């Protein structure tokens, strides 16, 4: 009961941080899940290929991967709030500028590179640091609540962007979206994002001898000690490989299902179920991480996509079997970020969480950019997706073994 009271006390004091981080996690979906709605209008007006159009998003992702570790270092020094607020304003402003593109493809790519500098201020590192430094007993579920923001954005942004383009044209859609999303989200960030890390960094700047945080004073390893730890290599490798395989599969859901005989309508409807199971996976994984052995919970979650692979390769392919495969996969993919964020805080503490998780976040971005390209390359070479699905099965096994063998987490002195 004492532990339950502590969790309730954490939530009573820290719930604004969790809610603000939830909306913070939804911010990047404004460009990730709207670009598909812009493809057809840009093809029609400028004659660009789909590769040229989506290359803008790849440039942004790779730029984010390069800057992610440095963002983590800044977050550790000044706190998430002082990074997130200007970062969100810059991102909304830069996304609105996409409407200024011309028939010159280099202008389109340049605007996406400009958007990348706003995006680095809204990296997962910012929101996970805020939550991890505010919650301890209920950290798993708090991270899950925050991470559900990306699922929220996944459900809303494609519908909003398509409706705006159909009614107002593609040039009007970006600034209107920026204003709508910004007006809703920025006040929530401004009033809610006062995390333990922000209070601690504020105390350092004002030279206060005592630090009063929402939770406890942050403890843990230094960045160098963490980077030299074998457990960091395991977590980083598991994160990169799982994301490489998982995002590669997720980005090709619709073409994979049509390749196996489903209609485009059926494939699109089934793919949408992944968003629902993603949110469920995050919330359930958060509860399990707070209550059971985290290594076992993580390992089992990383093995679940193998079931999806087997179901997709099973002949004959049926709609119910495909639905089950997508739901299981979405559940696992949704829990991955929560698991990696939780394991990072558990194994290395929160003193240099931003720097440590920033490096892992950079690897995430690199894997996110590479996975879909590898799946497409294998399809171009072989004429199908069978080989790609078979190759990712051992990748999921390796990821699972890495988190299973992390060992007992260390105890840190205050």
C-alpha positions as CSV (number, residue, x, y, z in Angstrom):
1,X,0.0,0.0,0.0
2,X,2.9,2.4,0.7
3,X,4.1,1.9,-2.9
4,X,0.6,2.6,-4.2
5,X,0.4,5.8,-2.2
6,X,3.7,6.9,-3.6
7,X,2.5,6.3,-7.2
8,X,-0.6,8.3,-6.4
9,X,1.4,11.1,-4.9
10,X,3.6,11.2,-8.0
11,X,0.6,11.4,-10.3
12,X,-1.0,14.1,-8.2
13,X,2.0,16.3,-8.6
14,X,3.3,15.2,-12.0
15,X,0.2,14.6,-14.2
16,X,0.6,18.0,-16.0
17,X,4.0,16.8,-17.1
18,X,2.7,13.5,-18.5
19,X,-0.2,15.2,-20.3
20,X,2.1,17.9,-21.8
21,X,4.5,15.3,-22.9
22,X,1.7,13.3,-24.5
23,X,0.9,16.3,-26.7
24,X,4.6,16.9,-27.2
25,X,5.0,13.5,-28.7
26,X,2.1,14.2,-31.1
27,X,3.9,17.2,-32.6
28,X,6.2,15.4,-35.1
29,X,3.2,13.6,-36.6
30,X,2.2,16.9,-38.2
31,X,4.9,16.2,-40.9
32,X,5.3,12.4,-40.7
33,X,1.7,11.5,-41.2
34,X,0.6,14.4,-43.5
35,X,3.2,14.0,-46.2
36,X,1.2,11.2,-47.8
37,X,-1.7,13.6,-48.3
38,X,0.6,16.0,-50.2
39,X,2.0,13.4,-52.7
40,X,-0.8,13.4,-55.2
41,X,-1.2,17.2,-55.5
42,X,2.5,17.7,-55.8
43,X,2.8,15.0,-58.4
44,X,0.0,16.7,-60.4
45,X,1.3,20.2,-60.2
46,X,5.1,19.7,-60.5
47,X,5.5,16.2,-62.0
48,X,7.8,15.1,-59.2
49,X,8.3,11.4,-58.5
50,X,7.2,10.0,-55.2
51,X,10.8,9.3,-54.3
52,X,11.6,13.0,-54.8
53,X,8.7,14.1,-52.6
54,X,9.4,11.7,-49.7
55,X,13.1,12.3,-49.9
56,X,12.3,15.6,-48.0
57,X,11.1,13.6,-45.0
58,X,14.2,11.3,-45.2
59,X,16.5,14.4,-45.2
60,X,14.7,15.6,-42.1
61,X,15.0,12.2,-40.4
62,X,18.7,11.9,-41.1
63,X,19.4,15.5,-39.9
64,X,17.5,14.7,-36.7
65,X,19.7,11.6,-36.2
66,X,22.9,13.7,-36.4
67,X,21.7,16.3,-34.0
68,X,19.9,14.0,-31.5
69,X,22.9,13.4,-29.2
70,X,23.6,17.2,-29.0
71,X,19.9,17.9,-28.2
72,X,20.2,15.4,-25.3
73,X,23.2,17.2,-23.9
74,X,21.4,20.6,-24.1
75,X,18.3,19.0,-22.4
76,X,20.5,17.8,-19.5
77,X,22.0,21.2,-19.1
78,X,18.9,23.5,-19.4
79,X,16.0,21.2,-18.9
80,X,13.3,20.0,-21.4
81,X,11.1,23.1,-21.1
82,X,13.8,25.5,-22.4
83,X,14.3,23.2,-25.4
84,X,10.7,22.2,-26.1
85,X,8.9,25.6,-26.1
86,X,11.1,27.4,-28.7
87,X,11.5,24.1,-30.6
88,X,7.7,23.7,-31.0
89,X,7.3,27.3,-32.1
90,X,10.0,26.9,-34.7
91,X,8.6,23.6,-36.0
92,X,5.1,25.0,-36.4
93,X,6.5,28.1,-38.2
94,X,8.7,26.0,-40.5
95,X,6.0,23.6,-41.4
96,X,3.8,26.4,-42.5
97,X,6.6,27.6,-44.9
98,X,6.3,24.4,-46.9
99,X,3.5,26.1,-48.9
100,X,6.1,28.4,-50.4
101,X,7.8,25.7,-52.4
102,X,8.2,26.2,-56.2
103,X,8.7,23.8,-59.1
104,X,12.4,23.6,-58.2
105,X,12.8,20.4,-56.2
106,X,15.7,21.9,-54.4
107,X,13.4,24.4,-52.8
108,X,11.2,21.6,-51.5
109,X,14.2,19.8,-50.1
110,X,15.6,23.0,-48.6
111,X,12.3,23.7,-46.8
112,X,12.4,20.2,-45.3
113,X,16.0,20.8,-44.1
114,X,14.8,24.0,-42.5
115,X,12.0,22.1,-40.8
116,X,14.6,19.6,-39.5
117,X,16.1,22.3,-37.2
118,X,12.7,22.9,-35.6
119,X,12.1,19.1,-35.3
120,X,15.2,18.5,-33.2
121,X,13.7,20.6,-30.4
122,X,10.7,18.1,-30.3
123,X,12.7,14.9,-30.2
124,X,11.6,12.0,-28.0
125,X,14.5,12.8,-25.8
126,X,12.8,16.0,-24.6
127,X,9.6,14.4,-23.5
128,X,11.1,11.2,-22.1
129,X,13.5,13.2,-20.0
130,X,10.7,15.3,-18.6
131,X,8.7,12.2,-17.6
132,X,11.6,10.1,-16.4
133,X,12.8,12.9,-14.1
134,X,9.3,13.5,-12.7
135,X,8.2,9.9,-12.0
136,X,10.0,7.0,-10.4
137,X,7.5,4.5,-9.0
138,X,5.0,5.0,-11.8
139,X,7.6,5.8,-14.5
140,X,6.5,2.9,-16.9
141,X,2.9,3.9,-17.1
142,X,3.7,7.7,-17.2
143,X,6.0,7.1,-20.2
144,X,3.3,5.0,-21.8
145,X,0.8,7.9,-21.4
146,X,3.2,10.3,-22.9
147,X,4.1,8.0,-25.8
148,X,0.5,7.5,-26.6
149,X,0.6,11.0,-28.1
150,X,2.1,9.7,-31.3
151,X,-0.8,7.4,-31.7
152,X,-3.2,10.3,-31.1
153,X,-1.4,12.2,-33.9
154,X,-1.5,9.2,-36.2
155,X,-5.3,9.1,-35.9
156,X,-5.9,12.8,-36.3
157,X,-3.3,14.3,-38.7
158,X,-4.0,12.3,-41.9
159,X,-7.7,13.1,-41.7
160,X,-7.0,16.8,-40.9
161,X,-4.4,17.2,-43.7
162,X,-6.6,15.4,-46.3
163,X,-9.6,17.5,-45.4
164,X,-7.7,20.8,-45.6
165,X,-6.1,19.9,-48.9
166,X,-9.5,18.8,-50.4
167,X,-11.2,22.0,-49.3
168,X,-8.5,24.7,-49.3
169,X,-5.7,23.4,-51.6
170,X,-2.3,22.0,-50.7
171,X,-0.7,25.4,-50.4
172,X,-3.1,26.6,-47.8
173,X,-3.0,23.4,-45.8
174,X,0.4,23.7,-44.1
175,X,-0.1,27.1,-42.5
176,X,-3.6,26.3,-41.4
177,X,-2.5,23.0,-39.9
178,X,0.3,24.8,-38.1
179,X,-2.0,27.4,-36.6
180,X,-4.6,24.8,-35.5
181,X,-2.1,22.4,-34.0
182,X,-0.1,25.2,-32.4
183,X,-3.0,26.9,-30.8
184,X,-4.1,23.7,-29.2
185,X,-0.7,22.3,-28.1
186,X,1.6,25.2,-27.2
187,X,-0.5,26.4,-24.2
188,X,-0.5,22.9,-22.9
189,X,3.3,22.8,-23.1
190,X,3.6,26.2,-21.6
191,X,1.5,25.5,-18.5
192,X,2.2,21.8,-18.0
193,X,5.9,21.2,-18.8
194,X,7.5,21.9,-15.5
195,X,9.4,18.6,-14.9
196,X,11.8,17.5,-12.3
197,X,14.7,18.1,-14.7
198,X,13.6,21.7,-15.3
199,X,13.3,22.4,-11.6
200,X,16.8,21.0,-11.0
201,X,18.4,22.9,-13.8
202,X,16.7,26.1,-12.6
203,X,18.1,25.5,-9.1
204,X,21.6,25.1,-10.6
205,X,21.3,28.3,-12.5
206,X,20.2,30.2,-9.4
207,X,22.8,28.5,-7.2
208,X,20.2,27.2,-4.8
209,X,21.8,24.6,-2.4
210,X,18.5,22.5,-2.2
211,X,16.6,21.3,-5.1
212,X,12.9,20.7,-4.7
213,X,11.6,18.6,-7.6
214,X,8.3,17.0,-8.3
215,X,9.8,13.6,-7.7
216,X,13.3,12.9,-6.3
217,X,16.6,14.4,-7.1
218,X,18.0,12.8,-10.2
219,X,20.6,10.1,-9.7
220,X,22.6,7.8,-12.0
221,X,25.7,7.4,-14.1
222,X,27.6,10.0,-16.0
223,X,27.4,9.8,-19.8
224,X,30.9,8.4,-20.3
225,X,30.4,5.6,-17.8
226,X,27.1,4.7,-19.4
227,X,28.5,4.7,-23.0
228,X,31.3,2.3,-21.9
229,X,28.8,0.0,-20.2
230,X,28.0,-3.3,-22.1
231,X,24.3,-2.7,-21.3
232,X,24.3,0.5,-23.3
233,X,25.6,-1.4,-26.3
234,X,22.8,-4.0,-25.8
235,X,20.0,-1.4,-25.5
236,X,21.3,0.6,-28.4
237,X,21.7,-2.4,-30.6
238,X,18.3,-3.8,-29.6
239,X,16.7,-0.4,-30.3
240,X,18.3,0.1,-33.7
241,X,17.7,-3.4,-35.0
242,X,14.1,-3.7,-33.8
243,X,13.3,-0.2,-35.3
244,X,15.0,-1.1,-38.6
245,X,12.9,-4.2,-39.0
246,X,9.7,-2.9,-37.4
247,X,9.5,0.4,-39.2
248,X,10.5,-1.3,-42.4
249,X,7.6,-3.6,-42.1
250,X,5.1,-1.0,-40.8
251,X,5.9,1.5,-43.6
252,X,5.1,-1.2,-46.2
253,X,1.9,-2.6,-44.6
254,X,-0.4,-1.7,-47.5
255,X,1.9,-2.8,-50.4
256,X,2.7,-6.0,-48.5
257,X,-1.0,-6.9,-48.0
258,X,-1.8,-6.1,-51.7
259,X,1.2,-8.2,-52.7
260,X,-0.3,-11.2,-50.8
261,X,-3.7,-10.8,-52.6
262,X,-5.8,-8.3,-50.6
263,X,-7.5,-5.3,-52.2
264,X,-6.2,-1.8,-51.6
265,X,-9.3,-1.0,-49.7
266,X,-9.0,-4.0,-47.4
267,X,-5.3,-3.3,-46.9
268,X,-5.8,0.4,-46.0
269,X,-8.5,-0.5,-43.5
270,X,-6.5,-3.2,-41.8
271,X,-3.4,-1.0,-41.7
272,X,-5.4,1.5,-39.7
273,X,-5.9,-1.0,-36.9
274,X,-2.2,-0.8,-36.2
275,X,-2.6,2.6,-34.7
276,X,-5.2,1.4,-32.2
277,X,-3.1,-1.6,-31.1
278,X,0.0,0.7,-30.9
279,X,-1.7,2.8,-28.2
280,X,-2.9,-0.3,-26.4
281,X,0.6,-1.7,-26.5
282,X,2.1,1.3,-24.9
283,X,-0.4,1.6,-22.1
284,X,-0.3,-2.2,-21.3
285,X,3.5,-2.3,-21.5
286,X,3.8,0.7,-19.1
287,X,1.7,-1.2,-16.5
288,X,3.7,-4.4,-16.9
289,X,7.1,-2.6,-16.7
290,X,6.0,-1.1,-13.3
291,X,5.0,-4.5,-11.9
292,X,7.1,-7.3,-13.3
293,X,10.7,-8.1,-14.4
294,X,11.4,-5.5,-17.0
295,X,13.9,-7.7,-18.9
296,X,11.4,-10.5,-19.4
297,X,8.6,-8.1,-20.3
298,X,10.8,-6.4,-22.9
299,X,12.1,-9.7,-24.3
300,X,8.6,-11.1,-24.8
301,X,7.4,-7.9,-26.4
302,X,10.3,-7.9,-28.9
303,X,9.5,-11.5,-29.9
304,X,5.8,-10.9,-30.7
305,X,6.4,-9.6,-34.3
306,X,7.7,-13.1,-35.2
307,X,4.1,-14.3,-34.8
308,X,3.0,-11.5,-37.3
309,X,5.7,-12.6,-39.8
310,X,4.5,-16.2,-39.6
311,X,0.9,-15.2,-40.1
312,X,1.8,-13.0,-43.1
313,X,3.7,-15.8,-44.8
314,X,1.1,-18.4,-44.1
315,X,-0.8,-19.6,-47.2
316,X,-3.5,-19.0,-48.1
317,X,-3.6,-15.4,-46.7
318,X,-6.9,-14.5,-45.2
319,X,-8.4,-11.2,-44.0
320,X,-8.8,-12.4,-40.3
321,X,-5.3,-13.8,-40.3
322,X,-3.9,-10.5,-41.6
323,X,-5.9,-8.5,-39.1
324,X,-4.5,-10.6,-36.2
325,X,-0.9,-10.2,-37.6
326,X,-1.2,-6.4,-37.9
327,X,-2.8,-6.1,-34.4
328,X,0.0,-8.1,-32.8
329,X,2.7,-6.2,-34.6
330,X,1.2,-2.8,-33.7
331,X,1.0,-3.9,-30.1
332,X,4.7,-4.7,-30.1
333,X,5.8,-1.7,-32.1
334,X,3.9,0.6,-29.8
335,X,5.6,-0.8,-26.7
336,X,9.1,-0.6,-28.1
337,X,9.7,3.1,-27.4
338,X,8.2,2.9,-23.9
339,X,10.5,-0.1,-23.2
340,X,13.7,1.5,-24.4
341,X,13.0,4.7,-22.6
342,X,12.2,2.8,-19.4
343,X,15.3,0.6,-19.6
344,X,17.6,3.6,-20.3
345,X,16.4,5.3,-17.1
346,X,16.5,2.0,-15.1
347,X,20.0,1.0,-16.2
348,X,21.7,4.4,-16.2
349,X,19.6,6.7,-14.1
350,X,18.4,10.2,-14.9
351,X,21.4,12.5,-14.2
352,X,22.5,12.3,-17.9
353,X,19.4,10.8,-19.3
354,X,19.0,13.3,-22.1
355,X,22.5,12.7,-23.4
356,X,22.3,9.0,-23.2
357,X,18.8,8.7,-24.6
358,X,19.7,11.3,-27.2
359,X,22.3,8.9,-28.8
360,X,19.7,6.1,-28.8
361,X,17.2,8.5,-30.3
362,X,19.7,9.3,-33.1
363,X,20.0,5.6,-33.9
364,X,16.2,5.4,-33.9
365,X,16.1,8.1,-36.5
366,X,18.7,6.4,-38.6
367,X,16.9,3.1,-38.5
368,X,13.6,4.8,-39.3
369,X,15.1,6.3,-42.4
370,X,16.8,3.0,-43.5
371,X,14.2,0.3,-42.8
372,X,11.6,1.3,-45.4
373,X,14.3,1.8,-48.0
374,X,15.7,-1.7,-47.3
375,X,12.3,-3.3,-47.7
376,X,11.7,-1.5,-51.0
377,X,15.2,-2.5,-52.3
378,X,14.6,-6.2,-51.5
379,X,11.2,-5.9,-53.3
380,X,12.9,-4.3,-56.3
381,X,15.5,-7.1,-56.5
382,X,13.3,-10.1,-55.7
383,X,9.9,-9.0,-56.9
384,X,8.3,-9.7,-53.6
385,X,8.3,-9.2,-49.8
386,X,8.7,-12.8,-48.7
387,X,12.5,-12.6,-48.3
388,X,12.3,-9.3,-46.4
389,X,9.8,-10.8,-43.9
390,X,11.9,-13.9,-43.4
391,X,15.1,-11.9,-42.9
392,X,13.6,-9.7,-40.0
393,X,12.7,-12.8,-37.9
394,X,16.3,-13.4,-36.7
395,X,16.6,-9.6,-36.1
396,X,13.7,-9.7,-33.7
397,X,15.3,-12.7,-31.9
398,X,18.6,-10.8,-31.5
399,X,16.8,-7.7,-30.2
400,X,15.0,-9.8,-27.6
401,X,18.2,-11.5,-26.4
402,X,19.9,-8.2,-25.9
403,X,17.2,-6.9,-23.5
404,X,16.8,-10.3,-21.8
405,X,20.5,-10.4,-20.8
406,X,20.7,-6.9,-19.3
407,X,20.9,-8.2,-15.8
408,X,19.7,-6.6,-12.6
409,X,19.6,-2.8,-12.7
410,X,22.0,-1.0,-10.5
411,X,21.0,1.1,-7.4
412,X,22.2,4.7,-7.5
413,X,23.2,6.8,-4.6
414,X,21.6,10.3,-4.4
